[in-house]
Amino acid sequence: MKPRIHPVSRPVVFRDRAADVAFLIHSTAQSAQRVEWEDGNTYPVIDVEISSASHPFYTGTSRVLDTAGRVERFERRYGTAASARN
């Protein structure tokens, strides 16, 4: 890597408010807020709305959409007019 063209990577705590979970990872993100971590050191903290701990794709709690209801509504609205043309 070329020197002095990449941002500085440092340990940062990302705190997921929805799942009440925190992750300590390296990042280039900056924050004025700080938090004391489990190892006794103080790190910058960034609050996030959603992470892998609370996202439905990763947790397996995705919602099932009512596609049958949507299809029936579409057929009620447009089904008779579409079949009459053919």
Phi and psi restraints in degrees (value plus and minus 20) as a CYANA .aco file:
   2 LYS   PHI     -93.3   -53.3
   2 LYS   PSI     119.1   159.1
   3 PRO   PHI     -93.1   -53.1
   3 PRO   PSI     129.0   169.0
   4 ARG   PHI      46.2    86.2
   4 ARG   PSI      -2.7    37.3
   5 ILE   PHI    -134.2   -94.2
   5 ILE   PSI     -30.8     9.2
   6 HIS   PHI    -122.6   -82.6
   6 HIS   PSI     124.4   164.4
   7 PRO   PHI     -87.3   -47.3
   7 PRO   PSI     135.8   175.8
   8 VAL   PHI     -96.6   -56.6
   8 VAL   PSI     109.0   149.0
   9 SER   PHI    -119.9   -79.9
   9 SER   PSI     112.6   152.6
  10 ARG   PHI    -164.4  -124.4
  10 ARG   PSI     143.1   183.1
  11 PRO   PHI     -86.7   -46.7
  11 PRO   PSI     113.1   153.1
  12 VAL   PHI    -158.2  -118.2
  12 VAL   PSI     122.1   162.1
  13 VAL   PHI    -114.4   -74.4
  13 VAL   PSI     104.3   144.3
  14 PHE   PHI    -124.0   -84.0
  14 PHE   PSI     102.6   142.6
  15 ARG   PHI    -132.1   -92.1
  15 ARG   PSI      98.7   138.7
  16 ASP   PHI    -108.9   -68.9
  16 ASP   PSI      92.3   132.3
  17 ARG   PHI     -91.4   -51.4
  17 ARG   PSI     -51.3   -11.3
  18 ALA   PHI     -89.4   -49.4
  18 ALA   PSI     -59.4   -19.4
  19 ALA   PHI    -121.8   -81.8
  19 ALA   PSI     -24.8    15.2
  20 ASP   PHI      35.8    75.8
  20 ASP   PSI      30.4    70.4
  21 VAL   PHI    -149.9  -109.9
  21 VAL   PSI     127.0   167.0
  22 ALA   PHI    -147.4  -107.4
  22 ALA   PSI     124.6   164.6
  23 PHE   PHI    -144.2  -104.2
  23 PHE   PSI     115.2   155.2
  24 LEU   PHI    -125.0   -85.0
  24 LEU   PSI      91.8   131.8
  25 ILE   PHI    -158.5  -118.5
  25 ILE   PSI     148.0   188.0
  26 HIS   PHI    -104.7   -64.7
  26 HIS   PSI     117.5   157.5
  27 SER   PHI    -175.3  -135.3
  27 SER   PSI     141.5   181.5
  28 THR   PHI    -116.5   -76.5
  28 THR   PSI     -21.8    18.2
  29 ALA   PHI     -87.8   -47.8
  29 ALA   PSI     128.8   168.8
  30 GLN   PHI    -138.9   -98.9
  30 GLN   PSI     130.5   170.5
  31 SER   PHI    -172.8  -132.8
  31 SER   PSI     124.8   164.8
  32 ALA   PHI    -103.8   -63.8
  32 ALA   PSI     -43.0    -3.0
  33 GLN   PHI     -97.6   -57.6
  33 GLN   PSI     127.3   167.3
  34 ARG   PHI    -153.3  -113.3
  34 ARG   PSI     134.6   174.6
  35 VAL   PHI    -161.6  -121.6
  35 VAL   PSI     127.9   167.9
  36 GLU   PHI    -105.4   -65.4
  36 GLU   PSI     107.8   147.8
  37 TRP   PHI    -112.1   -72.1
  37 TRP   PSI     153.9   193.9
  38 GLU   PHI     -80.8   -40.8
  38 GLU   PSI     -46.5    -6.5
  39 ASP   PHI    -104.4   -64.4
  39 ASP   PSI     -19.0    21.0
  40 GLY   PHI      72.6   112.6
  40 GLY   PSI     -30.1     9.9
  41 ASN   PHI    -105.8   -65.8
  41 ASN   PSI     138.4   178.4
  42 THR   PHI    -124.3   -84.3
  42 THR   PSI     111.1   151.1
  43 TYR   PHI    -149.4  -109.4
  43 TYR   PSI     135.4   175.4
  44 PRO   PHI     -84.0   -44.0
  44 PRO   PSI     126.2   166.2
  45 VAL   PHI    -144.1  -104.1
  45 VAL   PSI     118.4   158.4
  46 ILE   PHI    -144.8  -104.8
  46 ILE   PSI     102.5   142.5
  47 ASP   PHI    -106.3   -66.3
  47 ASP   PSI     111.8   151.8
  48 VAL   PHI    -142.3  -102.3
  48 VAL   PSI     133.3   173.3
  49 GLU   PHI     -99.0   -59.0
  49 GLU   PSI     -55.5   -15.5
  50 ILE   PHI    -167.1  -127.1
  50 ILE   PSI     123.1   163.1
  51 SER   PHI    -164.0  -124.0
  51 SER   PSI    -191.0  -151.0
  52 SER   PHI     -85.7   -45.7
  52 SER   PSI     -39.2     0.8
  53 ALA   PHI     -97.9   -57.9
  53 ALA   PSI     -40.9    -0.9
  54 SER   PHI    -145.1  -105.1
  54 SER   PSI     -25.1    14.9
  55 HIS   PHI     -96.2   -56.2
  55 HIS   PSI     113.5   153.5
  56 PRO   PHI     -78.2   -38.2
  56 PRO   PSI     -51.0   -11.0
  57 PHE   PHI     -83.6   -43.6
  57 PHE   PSI     -61.9   -21.9
  58 TYR   PHI    -103.1   -63.1
  58 TYR   PSI     -50.1   -10.1
  59 THR   PHI    -107.1   -67.1
  59 THR   PSI     -36.8     3.2
  60 GLY   PHI      60.7   100.7
  60 GLY   PSI      -4.2    35.8
  61 THR   PHI    -128.3   -88.3
  61 THR   PSI      23.8    63.8
  62 SER   PHI     -93.6   -53.6
  62 SER   PSI     132.7   172.7
  63 ARG   PHI    -104.6   -64.6
  63 ARG   PSI     125.6   165.6
  64 VAL   PHI    -116.6   -76.6
  64 VAL   PSI     104.1   144.1
  65 LEU   PHI     -99.9   -59.9
  65 LEU   PSI     128.9   168.9
  66 ASP   PHI    -104.7   -64.7
  66 ASP   PSI      57.8    97.8
  67 THR   PHI     -95.1   -55.1
  67 THR   PSI     -50.6   -10.6
  68 ALA   PHI     -84.6   -44.6
  68 ALA   PSI     -60.7   -20.7
  69 GLY   PHI     -84.7   -44.7
  69 GLY   PSI     -56.8   -16.8
  70 ARG   PHI     -88.4   -48.4
  70 ARG   PSI     -61.2   -21.2
  71 VAL   PHI     -85.1   -45.1
  71 VAL   PSI     -63.6   -23.6
  72 GLU   PHI     -82.0   -42.0
  72 GLU   PSI     -60.7   -20.7
  73 ARG   PHI     -84.0   -44.0
  73 ARG   PSI     -61.3   -21.3
  74 PHE   PHI     -82.5   -42.5
  74 PHE   PSI     -64.6   -24.6
  75 GLU   PHI     -86.1   -46.1
  75 GLU   PSI     -55.7   -15.7
  76 ARG   PHI     -84.7   -44.7
  76 ARG   PSI     -59.8   -19.8
  77 ARG   PHI     -96.2   -56.2
  77 ARG   PSI     -66.5   -26.5
  78 TYR   PHI    -138.5   -98.5
  78 TYR   PSI     -28.3    11.7
  79 GLY   PHI     -84.4   -44.4
  79 GLY   PSI     -63.4   -23.4
  80 THR   PHI     -91.3   -51.3
  80 THR   PSI     -58.0   -18.0
  81 ALA   PHI     -90.1   -50.1
  81 ALA   PSI     -57.1   -17.1
  82 ALA   PHI     -91.1   -51.1
  82 ALA   PSI     -56.7   -16.7
  83 SER   PHI     -97.6   -57.6
  83 SER   PSI     -44.8    -4.8
  84 ALA   PHI     -92.5   -52.5
  84 ALA   PSI     -49.6    -9.6
  85 ARG   PHI     -91.7   -51.7
  85 ARG   PSI     -51.4   -11.4
